[in-house]
Amino acid sequence: MQVRYWAHELPFRHPFTISKGTKTHQPTLVVELQSGNRCGYGEAPAISYYQVSLESLVDTLEKNRTSIERFVFTDPERFWHFLHHLIPAHPFLICALDMAGWDLYAQGKGVPLYKLWGGTGLSGPVTDFTIGMDTPDRMLQKMLERPWPIYKIKVGSSEDIPTLELLRANTTVPFRVDANAGWDYDTALQIIPQLKALGVELIEQPLPKESVEEMKLLKAVSSLPLIADESCVSEKDVSVCATNFDGINIKLTKCGGITPARRMIEQARSLGLKIMLGSMNESTIGSAAIGHLSEWVDYLDMDGPLLLAEDLSSGLTYQDGVIGLPDQTGLGVVYRGVQKNER
């Protein structure tokens, strides 16, 4: 195989704020694996609060490029295990390479990726659209700009309830709330009944991941389903989350790609957990990988391309929250950025 990669800084349509901070651009790395006349693509967004930068992604890829190119690729699961042992501390980069491996493999089989797993290609659950933290009026403006069947509202400030009341006065669609670990136990205990009254259907990561015992207590009394995000990074976290949460948010970037995500879905089902597939502001490349898994989950949060002012590829469609997967082989995406920032 030949490895190439491109670094990008993708601007957001609006500054994107969660409880951990604000950003105006999403740094992301696109990788390409070429074998014969086929090219597979994957993506790794750089996320500062996971201590992942474009520089660290590029540095790790360069240091291991020769080993990766010498690997005899036969199937993506074997490739993932090779990467897991080669660069075990770098799940974001493993994810991008794993995506590209699956893309190559499905192209070789002549089918869209979902068909490898017995999927139909029919749309899974509708995706929500995320409203980042801002002033209440600006959050309302963002919501009105994008009529959508379900919104995910980022929270974690003293203005959470007044903001949600304002938003609720302007729409009847369901809300999901994502605290990104921004509350303490007492705040969560007080606010959850108010959220239920405002038509919220679930809450993502109300407490910090370290608050294991408090999460158990909160789950026991919560009138809304609680979904793990920061508490569920990789496969080893699924069984722990089963005692503290009602469901998990699987993010390909965090867990190391499609290969472990499929195992996490199977494990979560066996434990009776609800399953969300989430995004980390990926462009259409990374979002397409999420989309091919979507018919096996309960909730979908793959609005990355909608939040970005600039995308890197074509292939996905969004219509009132319904995802349209490409019917081409592999991921089915066409990368448009090959001519710039080439490495």
N, C-alpha and C positions, 0 to 999 in steps of 0.2 A: 504493500500500500504506500501511497504518497500522502503526506500530511501537509495541508496548508491552513492558514488562519488569517483572520481579519479582525481588527479591533475597531469598535464604534462607540461613539457617545451619542445616544439617541435622545433628542429633546422630548420632554413631556408637553402635552397640550396646556396643562396648568401645572404649576409647582405642586409636587406630590408630597403630602405630609401625613405621617403616622406618628404614633407616640414616641418613636425613636428618633425623629428628625425630619427634615425637609430636603428634597432634591429636585433640581430642575432638569437633569439629564440622567438617563440610565446607561452606564457603561456596560458593554456586552462584548463577548468574544464569540465569533462564529468560526467553527472548525469544519474542514472538508477532508474527507477520506476518499481518495481516488483509487479505484481498482479496475484496471482495464479501461473500458469506455464509460464506466459508471462513477458517479460522484455522490457521496452521502454527506448530509449536512447535520450539524448539531449546534447548540447555543448554550453559553454559560454567562448569565448576567453576573456582574460583580456587585456584591452587597457588602457595604462597609461594616455593618453590625455583625456580620459573620467573618470579619477580617479577611475578606476576599477582594482583591483589587485586580484590575486588568494587568498590572505589572506582574503580580504574583502568578496569575494564570499563564501569561506568556512565558515567564521564566521557567515555570514547571514544565510546560509543554516543550520548550526548547531543550531543556536538560534531558528529557526522555523521548525526544522525537525519533532518534535513531532506533531505539528499542521498539517503539510503536510501529515504525515503518517496516521493521524486520519481522513483525508478528505475522504468522501465516493465518489469515482470517478464514474461518470456515463457518462460524455461526456467532451471533451477537452475545449469547450467554457465556460462551467460552471466552470471548473477547473481554466481556465485563470482568470475569474472574481474573484474567491476566492484568487488566488495569487496576483492579482492587488490590492486587499484591504489589504492583509496580509503584503506584502512587496512592497508598491507602489514606493519606491525610488530605486528599484533594477531591472530595466528592463533586464539587462544582465542575471541575475539568473532566472527571470521569463521566459525569452526566452528558456533557457535550459530545464526547467521543462515543459514548454508548448510543446516543441518539443517531449519530452519523453511521454507526455500525448497523443499527436496525434499519436505517434508511437504505443502505447498500444491500443488505440481505433481502429485504422485501422487493427491491428492484430486481435482484437476481432471480427471485421467484416469480416475478411478473405480476405482483398483486399489490394493492394498497396495504399499508401496514396492519390495519385492523383485521384484515382477512386472514393473516397468519394465525390469529388467535381465535378464529371462528366467529368474528364479529360480522354484523350486518351492514355497518356504515350508517345505520339510521341514527338520528340525533339522540344523544343521551339527554340528561337534564339541561334546562336552559342555563346559560351562564348569567351570573349577576354582573352588575356594573358598579365599580367602586367610586365612592365619593370620599376623597381624602379630607383630612382635617383642615379647617380654615375658619374664617368668621362665619357665623350662621348665614348671613346674606349671600356670601360667596358660595357656600355649600349648596344653598338653594339654587343659585344661578347655575352651578354645574349640573345639578339634577335636572333642571328644566331644559338645559341644552341637549340632554340625551334622554328622551322618553324611553323607558325600559321596563320590562315586566318584573324585575326584582333588583333592589339596590343593596350593595354592601357599604355600610357607613363606618368609616374609621372614627373611633372615639378614644377618650383618654384624658379629657379635660373637665374642668368644673362646669362647662357649658354643655355637657352632653345632652341632658334632658331638654333644656330649652331649644337646642338645635334640632333634636329629633321631633319635638313638638311642631316646630316651624316646617320641617320637611313633611311631616304627616299631614299638616293642614293643606298641603299642595299635591298630595297623591294618595291613592288608596292601595298601591301595590305593596307586597311584603318587603320588609327590611330584614337584613342581616346586620349584625353589629360585630365589629372586630376591634377588640381593645388592645391587641398586640402587647399583652402582659402589662397594660397600663394602669390597672386598678389594684387596690389592696382588698383583703377579704371583706372588711366592713363596708367599703364602697360598693362592692359587687352585691353583697347581701341586701343593701338598701335599694340599689338601682334596678335589679332584675325584675321585680314586680312592676315597676314603672315601664320598663321596656316591653314587657308582655302586653300591658295595656295599650301600648303604642303600635302594636302589630308587628313586633319583632319575632322572627321565627327561630333564630338560633343566635348563640354568642360564640365567637372565636376567642380563645385564649384570654380569659378574663384576668388571670393572675400570673405573676412571674413563674417560670418553669421550676424554680427552686421551691415554690410553695406547695409541695406535694401533699402534705397532710391537710392543709387548708382547702386544697382542691377537692379532696375526698369529702370534706364536710360540705363544701359548696354544692357538689354534685348531688348530695343526699337531700338538699332542701330546694334546689333550683327548680323553678317552674318552666324553665326554658332549656332546651338541649345545649350542652356545652361541648365545643369542638376544639380539640388540641391542635395547635399550630407550632409555636416555639417548643412545646413539650414533646412534639413528635417530629424528630428530624430523620431518623433512620429506622431500619427494621427492628433493632433491639428495643425501641421505645414503644412499639405497638402494644405489647402485652401489659406494660406498666400503665399505659393510657387507658386500658380497659377498666381499671379500677377507679380512675379519676375523672373520666370524661365519657360522654355519650357517643362520641365519634372522633375521627382524626382527619386532619387536612394533610394530604400527601402532596409534597412538592418535589417534582423530579430533580430540580437543581440541588436541593438539600440532601436528598436520600441517595443520590448518585446515579440517577437515570431511570430509564424505562424498565430495565431488568429488575432492580430491587423494588420498584414501585408495583410491579405486577405481583410480586411475592407479598408485599404489604397489603394489597387489596385482598388477596386470598386469606391472609392471616386475620385481617380485620373482620372479614365476613364470618370466619370460624368463631370469632369472639363476640359476635353480635353487635359490632360497632357500625355506626353510620360512617360513610366515606365521602369525603370531599376531595376533589382534585383542585389544587390551588396553583397560582402563578406567582412569579417574582418579577413582573413587568417584562417578560420575554416578548420579543418580536414574534412575527408569524412563524418563524422557524421553530422556536421552542414551544410556542402555543400549539402548533400542529401536532407535536408529539403528545401533548396533553390531550388534545382532541381525539386522537386515535384510541385513547383509553377510556373516553368519557362514557360509553354505554355500559360500563361495568360499575359505575358509582352512583351515589345518591344526590350529590350537590356538585356544582361546577363553578369555578371562579377562574376563568381564563380570558380576562378582558384586557390583557397587556397591550395588544395592538390598538385597542380603542383608546387607551390612555396616552399613547405615544403620538407625537406630531409627525414622526418619520418612522417608516417601517423599512424592513430589509428585504422582504420577499412577498410573493403572492401565493395564493393557494387556498386560504381559508375565506369563508364568507360568514357574516353575522347578519341575521335578520330577526329583529325583535327578540334577541336573546338566544335564538336557535342557531347552532353552529352548523355550517355546511362544510363537510370534509371533502378534500379533493379526491377524485376517483382515479388519479394517476397512480403509478406504482410507487412504493416506498412512502415517505412522508407526503409526497405530492407537492412540495413547495419549489418555487423557482427563486433562487437567491439573486438579488439584483446588485449586490455590493462587491462583486469580484474585482472590479477595476480600481477600487480605491483601498488604501491602507493595506495593500497586499504584503504578506510576509513569506 
